[in-house]
Amino acid sequence: MNKREFTITVYTENQVGLLNRIAIIFSRRKINIESLNTSPTEVESVHRFTIVIDETEDVVRKLCRQIEKQVEVLKAYYNTEDEIVWQELALYKVSTDAIAEKVKVERLLREYGARAVAIRKDYTVFETTGHRAETDNLIKALEPYGLIEFVRSARVAIIKASSGFHDRLKEFEQKEPGEEVMENEYLGKKEEVFTM
C-alpha cells in the first residue's frame, strides 16, 4: 500500500495533557505530523483536533482506534482530501520599498487573493487563505520582490459527511447530567455513561 495524505479529526473533551498523550501515539509509531490544529467546536465542552499525516490507510485506521481508547476522546475520523473542506492561512512579509516600486506585485497579490494586514515603513505583511499548493505558489511569485518571511497555519477542516455525529453531540449537550445511568455489574455500582 502507498502512503498518501490523510486528515484525522478527533473530537474530545477539553482536558489538560490530552494533546501530549495523542502526540505520543504518533511518536511511538515514528509517524511525523505534518499539521496540527486544535479548536473549540459548536458544542461548548467539546474540542476538535485536526491532524494531517502521510501514511497508509491501514496505519491511519489503527491510529484512530488507538486514539479513541483515550478516555476523553469521543470520536476519531480519518478522511482523504476529497472528503473534507479545508483551508490554511499564510502570512508573507515583503519589503515595502519593493512593493511601492513594482506595480506587478499589486496585480500579483490580487491574482492570489492576498490582502495587506500590516503596512510599515520597512515591510508589509500580506495574508491569504487556500490550499498548500496555492500558498506555496505565492511564495515563489514573491521571492523575486524581496520576500523576507513566510509562515503558514495548520489546516482547518470540516468533514463533508459528519452530520450524524454532530447531531449526537448536540443531543449529548442537551441531556441533564446523570440522565443516562447504567448499572455496572462488575463493580456493582451505578455510573454515568455516554455511549456513542
WOSUL-V54450 format. One record per residue. N is the residue number from 1. BURIAL is + if it has 9 or more other ideal C-beta (glycine too) atoms within 8 Angstrom, else -. Layout:
BEGIN
{{N	BURIAL} {N	BURIAL}}
END
This chain:
BEGIN
{{1	-} {2	-} {3	-} {4	+} {5	+} {6	+} {7	+} {8	+} {9	+} {10	+} {11	+} {12	+} {13	+} {14	-} {15	-} {16	-} {17	-} {18	+} {19	-} {20	-} {21	+} {22	+} {23	+} {24	-} {25	+} {26	+} {27	-} {28	-} {29	-} {30	-} {31	+} {32	-} {33	+} {34	-} {35	+} {36	+} {37	+} {38	-} {39	-} {40	-} {41	+} {42	-} {43	+} {44	-} {45	-} {46	+} {47	+} {48	+} {49	+} {50	+} {51	+} {52	+} {53	+} {54	-} {55	+} {56	+} {57	+} {58	-} {59	+} {60	+} {61	+} {62	-} {63	+} {64	+} {65	+} {66	-} {67	+} {68	+} {69	-} {70	+} {71	-} {72	-} {73	+} {74	+} {75	+} {76	+} {77	+} {78	+} {79	+} {80	+} {81	-} {82	-} {83	-} {84	+} {85	-} {86	+} {87	+} {88	+} {89	+} {90	+} {91	+} {92	+} {93	+} {94	+} {95	+} {96	+} {97	-} {98	+} {99	+} {100	-} {101	-} {102	+} {103	-} {104	-} {105	+} {106	+} {107	-} {108	+} {109	+} {110	-} {111	-} {112	+} {113	-} {114	+} {115	-} {116	-} {117	-} {118	-} {119	-} {120	-} {121	-} {122	-} {123	+} {124	+} {125	+} {126	+} {127	+} {128	+} {129	-} {130	+} {131	-} {132	-} {133	-} {134	+} {135	+} {136	-} {137	+} {138	+} {139	+} {140	-} {141	+} {142	+} {143	-} {144	-} {145	+} {146	+} {147	+} {148	-} {149	-} {150	+} {151	-} {152	+} {153	+} {154	+} {155	+} {156	+} {157	+} {158	-} {159	+} {160	-} {161	-} {162	+} {163	-} {164	-} {165	+} {166	+} {167	-} {168	+} {169	+} {170	+} {171	-} {172	+} {173	+} {174	-} {175	-} {176	-} {177	-} {178	-} {179	-} {180	+} {181	-} {182	-} {183	-} {184	+} {185	-} {186	-} {187	-} {188	-} {189	-} {190	-} {191	-} {192	-} {193	-} {194	-} {195	-} {196	-}}
END
